[in-house]
Amino acid sequence: MTPTAIRRWSWIHKWSSLICTLFMLLLCLTGLPLIFHHEIGHLLGTEVEAPELPAATPRISLDRVMETAIARHPGKQGMFVSQEPDDDRVWYVTLADTPTSDKDLKQVAVDARTGQPLAEPKLDEGFMHVMHSLHVDLFAGLPGTLFLGFMGVLLMVAIVSGVVLYAPFMRKLDFGTVRRDRTPRTRWLDMHNMLGIVTLAWASVVTLTGIINTLADPLIDLWRSDQVSEMTSQYKGLPPPARMGSLQTAVDAAMALEPEMKIRFIAFPGTSFSSPHHYGVFLRGESPLTARLFKPVLVDAQTAQVTDSRALPWYVTALLLSQPLHFGDYGGTTMQILWALLDLATIIVLGSGLYLWLRRGTRTAENSRQAQPGSMPRGAPAQSPLLSRESR
């Protein structure tokens, strides 16, 4: 690579890194507890624990589940009903003033076997809420989410340019070399380069999936305007139903269509995952992969007849696959620990890059001392900021 090309790539790497580093550090720091959100919830006592009952205990009707939840918050209406993939003993009912509300939401955890309310998880307070909001949108809604997506794009530029710059660097040193006998700045440069390459694949995957996740709202809106509008075209112009029918009957109709699948969540009419006239019943498979992929079934909220069911488009499928991969939710505790270690390594990479930039004045002074007679010929060409004389 020519000196001009190195300088160009170095400039790209430096400024793409500097612009996004503080935000990426924030995302790494907030993402660390999110990897273990269930475990932290247990430690804090915020996880819902279902009482032990015989495994064969029958499940109650979803209509009764809704009655229990609404009785806790009269005047509100259903938005979503969901279950954790690994626990069908609890229904989580989200209630709001209107189907499109984004404030003053309430959630009630209801025992799926007895119909008893178990807890009311707080949706807008607590340590994990703060971590999640900072990680997802900086408490700024969609603009904050899209801003973080742009920071992710800059990080990908920094990763690619860093790889380009690392190639000539490796011609001078063995892989993984950290020159502990040199100045602190040189040691940090070596550490920065080594950990950057070690975490390259992970950082690329997490960054790309993070960018995809920031597009969740626009992708769901695209799905609604594309497929959902086509699936419900016969209802166009009709007023929303004044009274909805049985939720359990609607779910039974959806399950009859796909008896081998399980319920992941149910969206009420008027929410972002349904239409004003339909329950959106989202079914999932049982394998590690298909458990993350949903099949929507739109059921008429009055007649409980299935209107349509289609596989999700590729862009929503990509979104669903990226979400658990981003937080290491695929492989249990082992993968969570691996994700956490790689997250910590990335924090060191980002922090060391910031340190190297802040210490650039020290490097200039060191280079000036090295330029005394006998140490280096006058007029020697300048090197890339990342490939200082000490690194050669």
Helices and strands as residue ranges (DSSP letters): H 3-35, H 37-44, H 62-72, E 77-84, E 87-96, E 106-111, E 117-119, H 127-136, H 141-170, H 184-198, H 200-213, H 216-223, I 224-228, H 229-231, G 233-235, H 247-257, E 262-267, E 278-284, G 290-292, E 294-300, E 306-309, H 314-327, H 332-358, H 360-370, G 389-391
